[in-house]
Amino acid sequence: MPGGGGRINGSDAALSILIAKVVPDFVQQYPGIELDLVVDNKLSDIIREGFDAGVGLYEDIPQDMVAVRISEEMRFLTVASPEYLRVSPPLSRPQHLLQHRCIRQRLPGGKRYAWEFSRGDEAFSLDVPGTLTLNNSQLMVKAACNSRGILCP
């Protein structure tokens, strides 16, 4: 039976997906392997820093690395607290976000995430306005729950 350990780094969001979708089957199939998951919300050199693997967005993977998909393509929803929506302008189309306060996300590579939308074959992205940008998913959710704006986690 295989044994030993594996060190894996990734963002809090990426490791959350790994824990939900991969880890349960992995630990059942390989009970002798210890996993050491390290939250790192930046683009790290996983080899230089002693990791066996890294988990992240496909767009952020360096070209000299091998990528293996761990989940199906994911869809995101925009969310906001009832209190925020009660006092804000109506919102029924993605373009209406431009008149709202949004909670923006800083990606590990340093750029800000542009929200992506699609309907049928039509796809587009918006660089939404906002006064708060975070690089931690849990803090983003807390900010949305506290009526700080609209979130696309």
Z-matrix of the N, CA and C atoms (Angstrom, degrees):
N
C 1 1.445
C 2 1.526 1 108.96
N 3 1.360 2 117.78 1 132.09
C 4 1.467 3 120.36 2 179.75
C 5 1.528 4 111.33 3 -60.88
N 6 1.321 5 115.44 4 146.56
C 7 1.450 6 120.93 5 178.17
C 8 1.510 7 109.88 6 -142.15
N 9 1.312 8 116.70 7 -177.35
C 10 1.459 9 121.22 8 179.77
C 11 1.507 10 110.57 9 109.04
N 12 1.317 11 114.99 10 -149.97
C 13 1.453 12 119.38 11 -177.21
C 14 1.502 13 111.78 12 -147.62
N 15 1.298 14 114.96 13 165.62
C 16 1.451 15 121.63 14 176.85
C 17 1.504 16 109.97 15 -141.79
N 18 1.351 17 116.48 16 130.10
C 19 1.467 18 122.18 17 177.81
C 20 1.514 19 108.59 18 -102.67
N 21 1.332 20 115.51 19 126.68
C 22 1.461 21 121.34 20 -177.74
C 23 1.515 22 108.30 21 -130.55
N 24 1.330 23 116.74 22 132.81
C 25 1.460 24 119.41 23 175.91
C 26 1.513 25 110.45 24 -115.94
N 27 1.327 26 115.54 25 159.60
C 28 1.450 27 121.33 26 177.88
C 29 1.509 28 110.05 27 175.79
N 30 1.301 29 115.43 28 175.09
C 31 1.466 30 120.61 29 177.29
C 32 1.520 31 109.11 30 -70.49
N 33 1.319 32 116.11 31 164.22
C 34 1.459 33 119.52 32 177.83
C 35 1.528 34 110.99 33 -59.70
N 36 1.317 35 117.39 34 -39.72
C 37 1.462 36 120.73 35 179.96
C 38 1.526 37 110.93 36 -67.47
N 39 1.318 38 117.42 37 -43.52
C 40 1.465 39 120.75 38 -178.97
C 41 1.525 40 111.36 39 -65.56
N 42 1.324 41 116.72 40 -42.61
C 43 1.462 42 119.21 41 179.38
C 44 1.522 43 111.62 42 -69.69
N 45 1.316 44 118.16 43 -28.72
C 46 1.464 45 120.80 44 174.56
C 47 1.523 46 110.44 45 -62.64
N 48 1.311 47 116.22 46 -41.48
C 49 1.470 48 120.79 47 177.63
C 50 1.526 49 109.87 48 -65.91
N 51 1.325 50 116.28 49 -43.68
C 52 1.463 51 120.66 50 179.06
C 53 1.534 52 110.36 51 -59.23
N 54 1.325 53 116.83 52 -45.59
C 55 1.461 54 121.30 53 -179.22
C 56 1.531 55 110.85 54 -62.95
N 57 1.318 56 117.13 55 -38.98
C 58 1.461 57 120.82 56 -177.71
C 59 1.524 58 112.93 57 -77.05
N 60 1.329 59 117.83 58 -38.46
C 61 1.457 60 120.45 59 -169.95
C 62 1.530 61 115.50 60 -104.68
N 63 1.318 62 118.44 61 -25.40
C 64 1.466 63 120.49 62 -172.88
C 65 1.530 64 112.84 63 -115.32
N 66 1.313 65 116.53 64 -45.01
C 67 1.467 66 120.81 65 -173.15
C 68 1.528 67 113.67 66 -58.20
N 69 1.340 68 120.70 67 -43.65
C 70 1.469 69 118.41 68 -178.00
C 71 1.539 70 113.63 69 -55.49
N 72 1.324 71 117.09 70 -48.43
C 73 1.466 72 119.86 71 179.05
C 74 1.523 73 111.37 72 -68.66
N 75 1.331 74 116.52 73 -37.43
C 76 1.462 75 120.42 74 -178.46
C 77 1.526 76 111.23 75 -62.33
N 78 1.341 77 117.46 76 -49.26
C 79 1.470 78 119.46 77 -177.37
C 80 1.522 79 111.59 78 -68.44
N 81 1.312 80 116.93 79 -27.35
C 82 1.462 81 119.56 80 176.37
C 83 1.533 82 110.02 81 -72.50
N 84 1.313 83 117.15 82 -41.12
C 85 1.462 84 121.92 83 -178.64
C 86 1.524 85 112.14 84 -76.30
N 87 1.343 86 117.85 85 -32.72
C 88 1.463 87 122.68 86 -177.22
C 89 1.536 88 110.36 87 -128.41
N 90 1.337 89 118.27 88 69.59
C 91 1.466 90 120.25 89 -175.69
C 92 1.530 91 114.03 90 -65.97
N 93 1.321 92 118.68 91 -17.07
C 94 1.456 93 121.39 92 -179.41
C 95 1.520 94 114.12 93 -87.22
N 96 1.345 95 118.60 94 -1.31
C 97 1.463 96 121.54 95 -178.61
C 98 1.525 97 109.15 96 -102.37
N 99 1.317 98 115.47 97 126.68
C 100 1.464 99 121.78 98 177.41
C 101 1.519 100 109.45 99 -92.74
N 102 1.320 101 116.12 100 129.46
C 103 1.463 102 121.05 101 178.24
C 104 1.522 103 109.86 102 -100.36
N 105 1.315 104 116.07 103 134.27
C 106 1.465 105 123.38 104 176.46
C 107 1.527 106 105.84 105 -118.49
N 108 1.336 107 116.65 106 101.11
C 109 1.465 108 122.19 107 -177.82
C 110 1.520 109 109.09 108 -98.90
N 111 1.337 110 115.92 109 126.63
C 112 1.461 111 121.66 110 -175.63
C 113 1.524 112 109.42 111 -119.73
N 114 1.340 113 115.74 112 118.28
C 115 1.462 114 120.49 113 176.74
C 116 1.523 115 108.42 114 -74.31
N 117 1.320 116 115.01 115 125.19
C 118 1.456 117 122.02 116 -177.62
C 119 1.518 118 106.27 117 -144.66
N 120 1.303 119 118.25 118 101.80
C 121 1.457 120 121.87 119 -176.92
C 122 1.522 121 112.12 120 -87.23
N 123 1.320 122 115.70 121 43.44
C 124 1.466 123 120.60 122 172.47
C 125 1.525 124 107.28 123 -145.18
N 126 1.293 125 116.46 124 167.59
C 127 1.463 126 119.92 125 177.61
C 128 1.521 127 108.59 126 -83.80
N 129 1.317 128 115.93 127 106.98
C 130 1.460 129 120.92 128 -177.90
C 131 1.517 130 110.04 129 -100.64
N 132 1.317 131 115.64 130 154.42
C 133 1.459 132 121.29 131 170.39
C 134 1.522 133 105.56 132 -82.82
N 135 1.330 134 116.72 133 98.08
C 136 1.458 135 120.04 134 -171.89
C 137 1.523 136 112.61 135 -63.95
N 138 1.314 137 117.91 136 -30.95
C 139 1.467 138 120.47 137 179.24
C 140 1.530 139 109.60 138 -71.12
N 141 1.322 140 116.66 139 -50.73
C 142 1.464 141 120.69 140 -178.54
C 143 1.529 142 111.88 141 -61.49
N 144 1.331 143 117.06 142 -33.19
C 145 1.456 144 120.49 143 -177.12
C 146 1.528 145 113.61 144 -92.34
N 147 1.342 146 116.82 145 8.18
C 148 1.457 147 121.10 146 171.81
C 149 1.518 148 116.14 147 80.72
N 150 1.319 149 117.64 148 24.06
C 151 1.459 150 120.32 149 176.95
C 152 1.519 151 109.74 150 -93.53
N 153 1.331 152 114.87 151 151.51
C 154 1.462 153 120.58 152 176.08
C 155 1.523 154 111.07 153 -86.44
N 156 1.337 155 116.32 154 -25.03
C 157 1.462 156 120.95 155 -179.24
C 158 1.524 157 108.68 156 -160.49
N 159 1.315 158 115.09 157 165.21
C 160 1.457 159 122.02 158 175.26
C 161 1.513 160 108.65 159 -135.95
N 162 1.319 161 116.67 160 150.15
C 163 1.456 162 121.99 161 179.56
C 164 1.517 163 107.57 162 -121.54
N 165 1.332 164 116.58 163 129.67
C 166 1.454 165 119.77 164 -179.75
C 167 1.502 166 111.77 165 -167.10
N 168 1.319 167 115.22 166 -174.91
C 169 1.455 168 121.32 167 176.83
C 170 1.522 169 110.05 168 -69.19
N 171 1.302 170 116.57 169 141.41
C 172 1.456 171 121.21 170 -179.72
C 173 1.527 172 111.34 171 -55.92
N 174 1.338 173 116.87 172 -38.17
C 175 1.455 174 121.61 173 -177.42
C 176 1.536 175 112.46 174 -64.00
N 177 1.339 176 117.44 175 -23.38
C 178 1.459 177 121.77 176 -176.16
C 179 1.527 178 114.03 177 -94.91
N 180 1.317 179 118.20 178 -1.18
C 181 1.465 180 120.80 179 -176.41
C 182 1.525 181 109.71 180 -79.02
N 183 1.342 182 117.63 181 126.55
C 184 1.464 183 119.80 182 177.21
C 185 1.532 184 110.78 183 -59.30
N 186 1.324 185 116.26 184 147.89
C 187 1.462 186 120.67 185 -174.61
C 188 1.522 187 113.60 186 -65.47
N 189 1.332 188 118.14 187 -20.76
C 190 1.461 189 119.20 188 -179.60
C 191 1.531 190 112.57 189 -89.28
N 192 1.338 191 117.50 190 8.08
C 193 1.463 192 121.93 191 179.75
C 194 1.527 193 109.76 192 -104.70
N 195 1.316 194 116.02 193 154.57
C 196 1.460 195 122.37 194 176.10
C 197 1.521 196 108.02 195 -92.01
N 198 1.318 197 117.23 196 131.24
C 199 1.463 198 121.64 197 -178.96
C 200 1.522 199 109.97 198 -111.71
N 201 1.327 200 115.81 199 136.69
C 202 1.458 201 122.93 200 176.18
C 203 1.519 202 106.90 201 -127.58
N 204 1.315 203 117.10 202 125.84
C 205 1.468 204 121.71 203 -179.38
C 206 1.521 205 109.09 204 -70.42
N 207 1.357 206 117.15 205 132.77
C 208 1.464 207 120.74 206 177.92
C 209 1.522 208 112.34 207 -110.65
N 210 1.335 209 117.25 208 -5.23
C 211 1.458 210 119.47 209 178.12
C 212 1.520 211 108.80 210 -150.66
N 213 1.306 212 114.49 211 163.25
C 214 1.451 213 119.26 212 174.04
C 215 1.525 214 108.54 213 -70.05
N 216 1.316 215 116.25 214 168.67
C 217 1.457 216 119.06 215 176.78
C 218 1.517 217 108.24 216 -59.67
N 219 1.326 218 115.82 217 136.27
C 220 1.462 219 119.90 218 -174.08
C 221 1.517 220 111.20 219 -103.51
N 222 1.326 221 114.83 220 149.88
C 223 1.455 222 122.07 221 175.54
C 224 1.513 223 107.55 222 -112.70
N 225 1.308 224 116.66 223 145.43
C 226 1.448 225 122.06 224 179.96
C 227 1.522 226 109.74 225 -119.32
N 228 1.308 227 115.99 226 152.95
C 229 1.454 228 122.62 227 176.58
C 230 1.518 229 109.37 228 -116.18
N 231 1.312 230 116.33 229 147.25
C 232 1.462 231 118.79 230 171.11
C 233 1.522 232 106.81 231 -86.97
N 234 1.324 233 115.74 232 137.44
C 235 1.463 234 121.24 233 -177.15
C 236 1.526 235 109.95 234 -135.25
N 237 1.319 236 114.85 235 157.58
C 238 1.463 237 121.55 236 176.48
C 239 1.520 238 107.84 237 -157.56
N 240 1.313 239 115.78 238 160.02
C 241 1.459 240 119.83 239 177.62
C 242 1.529 241 109.45 240 -72.56
N 243 1.330 242 117.27 241 152.31
C 244 1.470 243 119.74 242 175.84
C 245 1.533 244 111.97 243 -57.82
N 246 1.330 245 116.91 244 -35.21
C 247 1.464 246 120.36 245 179.80
C 248 1.526 247 111.27 246 -64.23
N 249 1.337 248 117.12 247 -43.26
C 250 1.460 249 120.01 248 179.17
C 251 1.531 250 109.62 249 -61.96
N 252 1.328 251 117.11 250 -46.89
C 253 1.460 252 120.99 251 -177.42
C 254 1.522 253 112.35 252 -65.52
N 255 1.313 254 117.46 253 -31.67
C 256 1.456 255 121.84 254 -178.86
C 257 1.533 256 112.19 255 -64.74
N 258 1.324 257 118.09 256 -33.45
C 259 1.474 258 121.26 257 -175.75
C 260 1.530 259 113.17 258 -106.70
N 261 1.317 260 117.48 259 6.87
C 262 1.469 261 121.61 260 -175.89
C 263 1.520 262 111.65 261 -109.45
N 264 1.338 263 116.75 262 163.64
C 265 1.474 264 120.02 263 177.83
C 266 1.525 265 111.25 264 -60.56
N 267 1.328 266 117.45 265 154.58
C 268 1.469 267 120.97 266 178.64
C 269 1.532 268 110.94 267 -56.90
N 270 1.302 269 114.60 268 150.88
C 271 1.473 270 120.97 269 -176.25
C 272 1.524 271 108.39 270 -139.53
N 273 1.336 272 117.06 271 109.43
C 274 1.457 273 119.63 272 178.81
C 275 1.530 274 112.79 273 -133.15
N 276 1.329 275 117.47 274 -10.76
C 277 1.462 276 122.10 275 179.35
C 278 1.519 277 108.12 276 -135.03
N 279 1.345 278 117.84 277 150.52
C 280 1.464 279 119.93 278 -179.91
C 281 1.529 280 113.33 279 -54.00
N 282 1.328 281 118.55 280 -35.52
C 283 1.458 282 121.02 281 -179.05
C 284 1.528 283 112.22 282 -63.57
N 285 1.335 284 117.69 283 -23.35
C 286 1.461 285 121.04 284 177.66
C 287 1.526 286 111.52 285 -66.26
N 288 1.334 287 117.45 286 -19.73
C 289 1.465 288 120.96 287 178.18
C 290 1.525 289 111.41 288 -60.29
N 291 1.315 290 117.31 289 -25.09
C 292 1.463 291 120.98 290 -178.85
C 293 1.529 292 111.95 291 -65.80
N 294 1.345 293 118.20 292 -15.54
C 295 1.461 294 122.82 293 176.66
C 296 1.535 295 111.51 294 -101.97
N 297 1.315 296 116.69 295 13.37
C 298 1.468 297 121.03 296 -175.85
C 299 1.526 298 111.21 297 -120.91
N 300 1.307 299 114.43 298 168.08
C 301 1.470 300 122.43 299 173.79
C 302 1.534 301 106.00 300 -94.97
N 303 1.311 302 116.78 301 118.16
C 304 1.460 303 121.36 302 -178.11
C 305 1.526 304 110.50 303 -112.53
N 306 1.310 305 115.70 304 152.09
C 307 1.460 306 121.95 305 175.86
C 308 1.519 307 105.98 306 -96.01
N 309 1.316 308 115.87 307 111.62
C 310 1.455 309 120.84 308 -173.50
C 311 1.525 310 111.05 309 -94.16
N 312 1.325 311 114.87 310 157.73
C 313 1.465 312 120.70 311 -177.19
C 314 1.523 313 110.81 312 -115.41
N 315 1.329 314 115.19 313 132.41
C 316 1.463 315 121.99 314 173.92
C 317 1.522 316 106.93 315 -92.46
N 318 1.328 317 117.45 316 121.50
C 319 1.466 318 122.30 317 -179.74
C 320 1.528 319 110.94 318 -78.39
N 321 1.334 320 117.19 319 159.76
C 322 1.474 321 120.07 320 -178.55
C 323 1.526 322 113.94 321 -53.22
N 324 1.322 323 118.48 322 -34.31
C 325 1.455 324 121.32 323 -179.58
C 326 1.518 325 114.13 324 -74.91
N 327 1.355 326 117.01 325 -7.05
C 328 1.447 327 121.22 326 177.69
C 329 1.513 328 114.32 327 107.20
N 330 1.328 329 118.40 328 -21.56
C 331 1.462 330 118.62 329 -179.37
C 332 1.528 331 110.03 330 -80.84
N 333 1.330 332 114.61 331 159.12
C 334 1.451 333 120.26 332 177.57
C 335 1.519 334 109.29 333 -87.62
N 336 1.323 335 116.37 334 139.84
C 337 1.455 336 121.99 335 -179.70
C 338 1.526 337 110.18 336 -72.02
N 339 1.326 338 116.15 337 127.62
C 340 1.466 339 121.79 338 173.26
C 341 1.527 340 106.80 339 -92.16
N 342 1.313 341 116.51 340 126.18
C 343 1.456 342 120.30 341 -175.92
C 344 1.516 343 110.46 342 -65.62
N 345 1.326 344 116.36 343 134.20
C 346 1.462 345 122.63 344 -175.89
C 347 1.523 346 110.32 345 -108.28
N 348 1.326 347 115.46 346 135.64
C 349 1.459 348 121.49 347 -179.59
C 350 1.519 349 109.14 348 -131.37
N 351 1.333 350 115.89 349 152.13
C 352 1.461 351 120.02 350 175.04
C 353 1.518 352 109.76 351 -150.53
N 354 1.318 353 113.83 352 149.70
C 355 1.465 354 122.28 353 173.41
C 356 1.510 355 105.75 354 -146.08
N 357 1.324 356 115.56 355 114.17
C 358 1.451 357 119.64 356 -175.25
C 359 1.519 358 109.70 357 63.34
N 360 1.325 359 117.09 358 -127.59
C 361 1.469 360 121.81 359 179.16
C 362 1.522 361 112.80 360 -89.40
N 363 1.333 362 117.40 361 -5.12
C 364 1.462 363 121.06 362 -178.34
C 365 1.524 364 110.42 363 -88.76
N 366 1.330 365 116.32 364 127.30
C 367 1.470 366 121.44 365 178.06
C 368 1.526 367 108.68 366 -133.23
N 369 1.326 368 116.10 367 143.23
C 370 1.461 369 120.69 368 176.89
C 371 1.517 370 108.72 369 -155.33
N 372 1.328 371 116.09 370 166.93
C 373 1.461 372 120.22 371 177.72
C 374 1.527 373 109.01 372 -129.30
N 375 1.329 374 114.50 373 154.99
C 376 1.458 375 121.77 374 178.75
C 377 1.520 376 109.18 375 -127.48
N 378 1.313 377 115.86 376 134.65
C 379 1.465 378 120.57 377 170.23
C 380 1.521 379 104.71 378 -92.33
N 381 1.322 380 115.13 379 92.80
C 382 1.459 381 121.22 380 -171.56
C 383 1.526 382 111.76 381 -73.00
N 384 1.345 383 117.11 382 151.58
C 385 1.462 384 120.19 383 177.48
C 386 1.533 385 110.75 384 -80.62
N 387 1.300 386 115.54 385 156.65
C 388 1.454 387 119.74 386 176.39
C 389 1.511 388 111.25 387 177.29
N 390 1.317 389 115.49 388 159.82
C 391 1.457 390 120.16 389 179.35
C 392 1.522 391 111.76 390 -106.14
N 393 1.347 392 116.70 391 2.15
C 394 1.450 393 120.85 392 -177.60
C 395 1.520 394 109.65 393 -134.35
N 396 1.335 395 116.48 394 122.83
C 397 1.467 396 122.83 395 176.04
C 398 1.520 397 107.34 396 -124.25
N 399 1.328 398 115.90 397 130.18
C 400 1.466 399 121.46 398 -177.92
C 401 1.521 400 110.49 399 -130.58
N 402 1.331 401 116.36 400 160.08
C 403 1.461 402 120.69 401 176.54
C 404 1.529 403 111.07 402 -119.27
N 405 1.312 404 117.36 403 20.77
C 406 1.455 405 121.94 404 -178.22
C 407 1.521 406 108.44 405 -132.89
N 408 1.328 407 116.49 406 122.02
C 409 1.463 408 121.64 407 -175.31
C 410 1.520 409 112.63 408 -61.63
N 411 1.317 410 117.59 409 -41.56
C 412 1.463 411 120.28 410 -179.15
C 413 1.529 412 111.25 411 -63.32
N 414 1.328 413 116.77 412 -41.48
C 415 1.465 414 119.59 413 177.89
C 416 1.525 415 111.39 414 -67.00
N 417 1.328 416 116.68 415 -34.89
C 418 1.458 417 120.06 416 177.80
C 419 1.526 418 110.48 417 -63.12
N 420 1.332 419 116.94 418 -44.00
C 421 1.461 420 121.12 419 179.20
C 422 1.526 421 110.03 420 -64.47
N 423 1.334 422 117.78 421 -42.95
C 424 1.468 423 120.51 422 178.18
C 425 1.526 424 110.69 423 -60.97
N 426 1.325 425 116.71 424 -41.23
C 427 1.462 426 120.03 425 179.00
C 428 1.529 427 110.81 426 -62.64
N 429 1.324 428 117.28 427 -42.60
C 430 1.469 429 120.41 428 178.73
C 431 1.525 430 110.63 429 -65.21
N 432 1.327 431 117.10 430 -42.40
C 433 1.473 432 120.77 431 178.66
C 434 1.527 433 111.30 432 -63.18
N 435 1.329 434 117.28 433 -27.10
C 436 1.454 435 122.13 434 179.15
C 437 1.536 436 112.41 435 -94.47
N 438 1.324 437 115.94 436 23.15
C 439 1.466 438 122.68 437 174.42
C 440 1.516 439 114.36 438 62.52
N 441 1.317 440 119.25 439 30.08
C 442 1.456 441 122.46 440 179.18
C 443 1.502 442 112.48 441 -82.04
N 444 1.352 443 118.37 442 -10.15
C 445 1.449 444 120.49 443 178.05
C 446 1.513 445 112.20 444 151.49
N 447 1.319 446 114.44 445 -169.06
C 448 1.472 447 122.51 446 179.79
C 449 1.508 448 107.81 447 -93.48
N 450 1.324 449 116.29 448 142.07
C 451 1.455 450 122.70 449 -176.56
C 452 1.512 451 110.75 450 -124.03
N 453 1.304 452 115.91 451 141.06
C 454 1.460 453 122.48 452 169.54
C 455 1.520 454 105.75 453 -121.24
N 456 1.366 455 116.76 454 87.06
C 457 1.473 456 119.93 455 -171.98
C 458 1.512 457 113.24 456 -68.22
